[in-house]
Amino acid sequence: MKYIPKLSSFPTSSTYVCKRAEQLKALKERLQKSSLTEEMRTRILSLDIAELQKKLKDRSLKAIDVLQAYQYKALEAQEETNCLIAVIPEAEELALKCDSLPSVIKPLHGIPISLKENIIYKGLYSTNGLGSKLLNPPSAHDSNLVKCLKELGAVPFVTTNVPQTLMSISCDNNIYGQTRNPHKADRCPAGSSGGEAALIGYGGSILGIGSDIGGSIRCPAHFCGIYGLKTTITRVGTGSLSIAAEKQDLIHPSIGPMAQTADGLIIAAKALFSKNVFEMDPRIAPIEFQNHLFEGKKNLRIGYYVTDNTVSSIPACRRAVLMAKKALEAKGHTVVEFTPPRILYALCLASRILWLDGRRLSNMVKHEPPSKELFFLRITENFAKILASLLYFIDNTSYQILCSLDGSRKYRQIYSLVAEKEKYDKEFADAMQKDKLDALICPVMSSTSLLIKCSNFGINSRQCWTPSQCPGCCSYI
């Protein structure tokens, strides 16, 4: 058996944290020597992404100046939120390459883009917030997604923090520490794309890329007041993620853009859903951005709910849904109340799949202490049913969820999850089809951003979508 030392004895852990500090210090010194004025930097940062794209295209702005403006702001964000993991060394080279081109033809030309830490990038670590991963060498190659972003003209410039194992709505780990909410330091930014949301919410990135399996783009976007899009699986960058929960093949993570504005999601989607990308990554579904549908004038029929009768949302989250309903109706769309089928069953099914044998955290967090938010789940993994039995007559919802975390011990139980998931996929789709719905709106979470000191694992209102792997978007209202 391979011996792996405890985190405290990892020489690579402290070395890598020191390396990050040196990188950030060196970047700050370079920016101080830059010819970019404070006035120009402020002007660049004030532009929305559509304006920035236009000015980069007509060459009224240089890519290197735009990069330096966002590098400067990202350093500020790091000081306030602890959101950064690494500075991408080749960012300046990529920006200068954009400026040297005779003409601008690429859709993301010169746009700085931040990346969640688990996106595979040559020369960088993808730890998933686990110290033991630092014993592995850094990535030897760029992932398909990174190659596509570079080919589209984007300038990746930083990677951002994640929670331990990626399986929580906090953003804390033993290597890089706790990321804070950009709007209030005693609140968390959610996870697992929490570093991305904090950076973008602070204004240190105009466009980022996150990943989502059960809310990891949508929850951070909700907590930090930005926009995020969980795409359908196989739409973006297949095979581009480092995944902590390996060998689970029923619910797949998907990759999607995160941005300061809805226009950022649209610009990213148009670029990523294109023929150039399909040719570079043959496993992606070759469906281009449907511009005729996007610009079409057809009125939609949209379902909504403010509570799923399992998890109650606070008034602010309900109010956001009702504001969206009112705005959609003002545009001529029909918005009708919808009740998603068997919410508690869906929550438990997702938990059974993601926890699988009931020892998911024990298998991942072996050689270091669990983060504060995962501590209770980690130490009680082997006793989930015992704890559940104590709640049987008090709280049936908690009882059923805890039972589902106990996992499956027999192979027939694991095989049955495949059939159960397929059946629920159809049940959910049939419910939408019965009401002739084009889309759904609902609260992203039952609450707004949680306090950092609160180790509540949290339950989100759209977890019922996890088994069906529907695409989802979080917009700021």
C-alpha positions in Angstrom: 0.0 0.0 0.0 1.3 3.4 -0.9 2.1 5.6 2.1 0.8 9.1 2.0 1.9 11.5 4.8 -0.5 13.7 6.6 -1.1 17.2 5.2 1.1 18.8 7.9 4.1 16.9 6.7 3.5 17.6 3.0 6.5 19.6 1.9 4.7 20.6 -1.3 1.7 22.2 0.5 3.6 25.0 2.2 5.9 25.3 -0.8 3.0 25.8 -3.2 1.4 28.4 -0.9 4.7 30.3 -0.8 5.0 30.0 -4.5 1.5 31.6 -4.9 2.5 34.5 -2.6 5.7 35.0 -4.7 3.7 34.9 -7.9 1.2 37.5 -6.7 4.1 39.7 -5.4 5.9 39.5 -8.7 2.8 40.3 -10.6 2.1 43.4 -8.4 5.7 44.6 -9.0 5.3 44.2 -12.8 2.0 46.1 -12.8 3.6 48.9 -10.8 6.1 49.4 -13.6 3.5 49.2 -16.3 2.8 52.3 -18.4 -1.0 51.7 -17.9 -2.4 54.8 -16.1 -4.9 54.6 -13.3 -7.3 56.6 -15.5 -7.1 54.1 -18.4 -7.4 51.2 -16.0 -10.6 52.6 -14.5 -12.0 53.2 -18.0 -11.3 49.6 -19.0 -12.8 48.2 -15.9 -16.0 50.3 -16.3 -16.8 48.7 -19.7 -19.3 45.9 -19.9 -18.2 42.8 -21.9 -20.0 43.8 -25.1 -18.3 47.2 -25.1 -15.0 45.6 -24.3 -15.3 43.1 -27.1 -16.1 45.9 -29.5 -13.1 48.1 -28.5 -10.8 45.1 -28.7 -12.1 44.3 -32.1 -11.7 47.9 -33.5 -8.3 48.1 -31.9 -9.1 51.1 -29.8 -7.9 49.0 -26.8 -4.9 46.7 -26.6 -5.3 43.2 -25.2 -2.2 43.7 -23.0 -3.7 46.8 -21.4 -7.0 45.0 -20.8 -5.2 42.1 -19.2 -3.2 44.4 -16.9 -6.3 46.2 -15.8 -7.9 43.0 -14.8 -4.7 41.6 -13.2 -4.6 44.7 -11.0 -8.2 44.3 -10.0 -7.7 40.6 -9.4 -4.9 41.4 -6.9 -7.3 43.7 -5.1 -9.9 40.9 -5.1 -7.4 38.5 -3.7 -6.6 40.8 -0.8 -10.2 41.2 0.1 -11.6 37.6 -0.6 -8.7 35.1 -0.9 -10.1 33.9 -4.3 -6.9 33.3 -6.4 -4.9 30.1 -6.6 -2.4 30.8 -9.4 -1.3 33.4 -11.9 -1.1 31.9 -15.4 2.4 32.7 -16.6 1.7 32.8 -20.3 -1.1 35.4 -20.0 1.0 38.3 -21.1 2.4 36.3 -24.0 -1.1 35.5 -25.2 -2.3 39.1 -24.9 0.7 40.4 -26.9 0.1 37.7 -29.5 -3.5 39.1 -29.8 -2.1 42.6 -30.3 0.3 41.4 -33.0 -2.3 39.9 -35.2 -3.0 41.8 -38.5 -6.8 41.5 -38.0 -9.3 40.5 -35.4 -11.4 37.5 -36.4 -11.7 35.5 -33.2 -14.9 36.0 -31.0 -13.0 36.2 -27.6 -10.1 38.2 -29.0 -8.1 39.6 -26.1 -10.8 39.0 -23.4 -9.2 38.0 -20.1 -10.8 34.9 -18.6 -10.4 33.3 -15.2 -10.6 29.5 -14.6 -11.8 27.4 -11.7 -8.9 25.4 -10.2 -10.2 22.0 -11.4 -9.9 22.9 -15.1 -6.8 21.2 -16.4 -4.1 23.7 -17.4 -0.6 22.8 -18.5 2.0 23.4 -15.7 -0.7 24.0 -13.0 -2.0 21.8 -10.2 -5.7 20.7 -10.0 -6.1 19.7 -6.4 -9.8 19.9 -5.9 -8.9 21.4 -2.5 -7.1 18.2 -1.4 -3.6 18.5 -0.1 -2.6 14.9 -1.2 -3.1 16.0 -4.8 0.0 18.2 -4.5 2.1 15.0 -4.4 1.1 14.5 -8.0 3.0 16.5 -10.7 1.3 19.5 -12.3 -0.7 18.9 -15.5 1.4 17.9 -18.4 -1.0 19.3 -21.0 -3.8 21.8 -21.7 -7.3 20.3 -21.5 -9.6 20.5 -24.5 -11.4 23.5 -23.0 -8.2 25.5 -22.5 -7.1 24.7 -26.1 -10.5 25.9 -27.4 -10.4 29.1 -25.3 -7.0 30.0 -26.6 -8.0 29.2 -30.2 -11.0 31.5 -29.7 -8.7 34.3 -28.7 -9.3 34.4 -25.0 -6.5 35.2 -22.5 -6.7 32.9 -19.5 -5.0 34.8 -16.6 -5.7 33.3 -13.2 -7.1 30.2 -11.6 -9.5 30.4 -8.6 -10.2 28.7 -5.3 -12.5 25.7 -4.6 -13.8 23.9 -1.5 -12.2 20.7 -0.2 -13.4 17.8 -2.5 -15.7 20.2 -4.5 -18.6 18.7 -2.6 -19.8 21.6 -0.5 -21.3 25.1 -0.7 -18.4 26.6 1.2 -15.1 27.5 -0.4 -12.6 26.4 2.2 -9.7 24.0 2.1 -6.5 23.2 4.0 -4.2 24.4 1.3 -5.4 27.9 0.3 -7.9 28.7 3.1 -11.3 30.3 3.1 -12.6 32.4 0.3 -14.9 35.2 1.4 -17.9 36.8 -0.2 -17.0 39.9 -2.2 -19.9 41.9 -0.8 -19.7 40.9 2.9 -16.5 39.4 4.4 -18.3 37.3 7.1 -20.3 35.5 4.4 -19.2 32.6 2.1 -19.3 32.8 -1.7 -20.7 29.2 -2.0 -19.1 26.4 -4.0 -17.7 24.7 -5.6 -17.0 27.5 -8.1 -16.7 29.9 -5.2 -13.4 31.5 -6.1 -14.7 32.3 -9.6 -17.9 33.9 -8.2 -15.9 35.9 -5.6 -13.4 37.2 -8.2 -16.1 38.1 -10.8 -18.4 39.6 -8.1 -15.6 41.8 -6.9 -14.9 42.9 -10.5 -11.5 41.2 -10.9 -12.7 39.2 -13.9 -15.2 40.0 -16.6 -15.6 36.3 -17.7 -14.8 33.0 -16.0 -15.4 29.3 -16.4 -16.8 27.1 -13.7 -18.1 23.6 -13.4 -21.4 22.3 -11.9 -22.8 18.9 -10.9 -25.3 19.9 -8.2 -25.2 23.7 -8.1 -21.5 24.5 -8.2 -22.0 27.3 -10.8 -25.5 28.4 -9.8 -25.1 28.6 -6.0 -21.9 30.8 -6.1 -23.6 33.0 -8.8 -26.6 33.4 -6.5 -24.5 34.1 -3.4 -22.2 36.6 -5.1 -24.7 38.4 -7.3 -23.4 37.4 -10.7 -24.6 35.4 -13.7 -23.8 31.7 -14.3 -24.8 29.0 -16.8 -24.7 25.3 -16.2 -24.7 23.9 -19.7 -26.0 20.5 -20.8 -23.3 17.8 -20.4 -21.1 17.3 -23.5 -21.7 20.9 -24.6 -18.4 22.3 -23.4 -14.9 21.0 -22.9 -15.4 17.2 -22.4 -12.6 15.6 -20.4 -11.3 19.0 -19.2 -11.9 18.6 -15.5 -10.0 17.1 -12.6 -12.7 15.3 -10.5 -12.4 14.4 -6.9 -15.3 12.0 -6.9 -14.1 9.6 -9.5 -15.8 6.3 -10.6 -19.2 7.9 -10.4 -20.7 7.8 -13.9 -24.4 8.4 -13.5 -24.4 12.2 -12.8 -21.8 14.0 -14.8 -20.4 17.5 -14.2 -20.8 20.1 -16.8 -18.7 23.2 -17.6 -20.2 26.7 -18.1 -19.4 30.4 -18.2 -19.8 32.8 -15.3 -19.9 36.6 -15.8 -20.7 40.0 -14.5 -23.6 40.3 -16.9 -26.0 38.2 -18.9 -24.2 39.4 -22.1 -21.1 37.7 -20.8 -22.9 34.3 -20.8 -24.3 35.0 -24.3 -20.9 36.0 -25.8 -19.2 32.9 -24.2 -22.0 30.6 -25.4 -21.9 31.9 -28.9 -18.1 31.4 -29.0 -18.1 27.9 -27.4 -21.1 26.6 -29.4 -19.3 27.0 -32.7 -17.9 24.9 -35.6 -14.3 25.8 -34.7 -14.8 24.2 -31.2 -16.5 21.1 -32.6 -13.6 20.4 -34.8 -11.1 20.7 -31.9 -13.2 18.5 -29.5 -15.1 15.7 -31.4 -16.9 14.5 -28.3 -18.9 17.8 -27.9 -22.4 17.7 -29.2 -22.1 19.6 -32.6 -25.0 22.0 -32.1 -24.2 25.6 -32.8 -25.7 28.5 -30.8 -29.3 28.7 -32.0 -29.4 32.4 -32.8 -32.7 32.3 -34.6 -34.3 31.0 -31.3 -32.4 33.5 -29.2 -33.5 36.4 -31.3 -36.9 35.0 -32.0 -40.1 36.8 -30.9 -42.0 33.7 -29.9 -43.7 34.0 -26.5 -42.7 31.2 -24.2 -44.6 29.2 -21.6 -42.6 29.2 -18.4 -43.2 27.3 -15.2 -42.3 28.7 -11.8 -42.3 27.8 -8.1 -41.2 29.6 -5.0 -41.3 26.6 -2.7 -41.1 22.9 -3.4 -42.9 21.8 -0.2 -39.7 20.1 1.0 -37.3 23.0 1.4 -38.8 26.4 2.3 -37.2 29.5 0.8 -36.7 32.7 2.7 -38.9 35.7 1.6 -36.0 37.4 -0.4 -35.5 34.3 -2.6 -39.3 34.0 -3.2 -39.4 37.6 -4.0 -36.7 37.3 -6.6 -38.7 34.5 -8.4 -41.8 36.6 -8.4 -39.9 39.7 -9.7 -38.7 37.5 -12.6 -42.2 36.2 -13.2 -43.5 39.8 -13.4 -40.7 40.9 -15.8 -41.3 37.9 -18.1 -45.1 38.5 -18.1 -44.4 42.1 -19.0 -42.5 40.8 -22.1 -45.6 38.8 -23.2 -44.6 35.4 -21.9 -47.0 33.1 -20.1 -45.8 32.1 -16.6 -47.7 29.3 -14.8 -47.2 27.7 -11.4 -45.4 24.3 -11.6 -44.9 21.5 -9.1 -41.8 19.4 -9.8 -42.4 15.8 -9.1 -41.3 14.0 -6.0 -38.8 16.5 -4.7 -37.7 14.6 -1.6 -37.2 11.4 -3.6 -35.1 13.4 -6.1 -33.0 14.8 -3.3 -32.4 11.4 -1.9 -31.7 9.8 -5.3 -29.1 12.4 -6.1 -27.5 11.8 -2.7 -27.4 8.1 -3.2 -25.8 8.4 -6.5 -23.2 11.0 -5.4 -22.4 9.3 -2.2 -22.7 5.8 -3.8 -21.1 3.4 -1.2 -21.7 5.8 1.7 -18.0 6.4 2.2 -17.3 9.0 -0.4 -15.7 11.6 1.9 -13.8 8.9 3.8 -12.2 7.8 0.6 -11.3 11.3 -0.5 -10.3 13.0 2.7 -7.9 10.4 4.1 -4.7 12.2 5.0 -5.8 15.6 6.2 -8.6 16.9 8.5 -11.9 17.7 6.8 -12.9 21.3 6.3 -15.3 22.8 8.9 -18.3 22.4 6.7 -17.5 18.7 5.8 -16.4 17.8 9.4 -19.8 16.6 10.6 -20.5 14.6 7.4 -17.1 13.1 7.4 -17.1 11.8 11.0 -20.7 10.5 10.7 -20.4 8.8 7.4 -20.4 5.3 8.9 -23.3 6.1 11.3 -25.8 7.8 8.9 -28.6 5.3 9.5 -28.1 5.4 13.3 -28.4 9.2 13.3 -31.3 9.0 10.9 -33.2 6.7 13.3 -33.0 9.3 16.0 -34.8 11.8 13.7 -37.5 9.3 12.5 -40.3 10.7 14.6 -39.0 14.3 14.6 -38.0 15.3 11.0 -38.9 12.9 8.2 -37.1 15.0 5.6 -33.8 14.9 7.4 -34.4 11.2 8.2 -34.7 10.3 4.5 -31.8 12.4 3.4 -29.5 10.9 6.1 -30.6 7.4 5.1 -29.6 8.2 1.5 -26.1 9.3 2.6 -25.6 5.8 4.0 -25.0 4.6 0.5 -25.5 1.2 -1.2 -23.6 -1.9 -0.1 -24.8 -4.4 -2.6 -24.1 -4.3 -6.3 -27.8 -4.8 -7.1 -28.6 -1.7 -5.2 -26.0 0.3 -7.2 -27.3 -1.2 -10.5 -30.9 -0.2 -9.5 -29.8 3.5 -9.3 -29.4 3.5 -13.1 -33.0 2.4 -13.7 -34.2 4.8 -11.0 -32.4 7.7 -12.5 -33.7 7.0 -16.0 -37.2 6.7 -14.6 -37.0 10.0 -12.8 -35.5 11.7 -15.9 -38.6 10.7 -17.8 -40.9 11.6 -15.0 -39.5 15.1 -14.8 -39.5 15.6 -18.5 -43.1 14.3 -18.7 -44.2 16.8 -16.0 -42.8 19.7 -18.0 -44.3 18.4 -21.3 -47.7 17.9 -19.7 -47.8 21.6 -18.8 -46.2 22.4 -22.2 -43.3 24.3 -20.6 -40.3 25.8 -22.4 -38.4 26.6 -19.2 -38.6 26.8 -15.4 -37.7 29.4 -12.8 -37.3 28.8 -9.1 -35.1 29.9 -6.2 -31.5 28.8 -6.6 -31.1 28.2 -2.8 -33.5 28.4 0.1 -31.4 31.3 1.5 -29.0 34.0 0.5 -25.3 33.8 1.3 -24.5 31.8 4.5 -22.3 33.0 7.3 -18.7 31.5 7.1 -18.9 30.4 10.7 -22.1 28.5 9.9 -21.1 24.9 9.0 -24.5 24.2 7.6 -24.3 21.9 4.5 -27.4 23.5 3.0 -30.0 22.2 0.7 -30.8 23.9 -2.6 -34.2 24.2 -4.2 -33.1 23.0 -7.6 -31.4 19.8 -6.4 -34.3 17.9 -8.0 -32.7 18.8 -11.3 -29.4 17.1 -10.5 -30.5 13.5 -11.6 -32.0 14.8 -14.8 -28.9 16.9 -15.6 -31.0 19.7 -17.1 -29.1 22.9 -18.0 -29.6 25.7 -15.6 -28.9 29.4 -15.3 -28.6 31.8 -12.4 -29.3 35.5 -13.1 -29.0 38.4 -10.7 -32.2 40.3 -10.0 
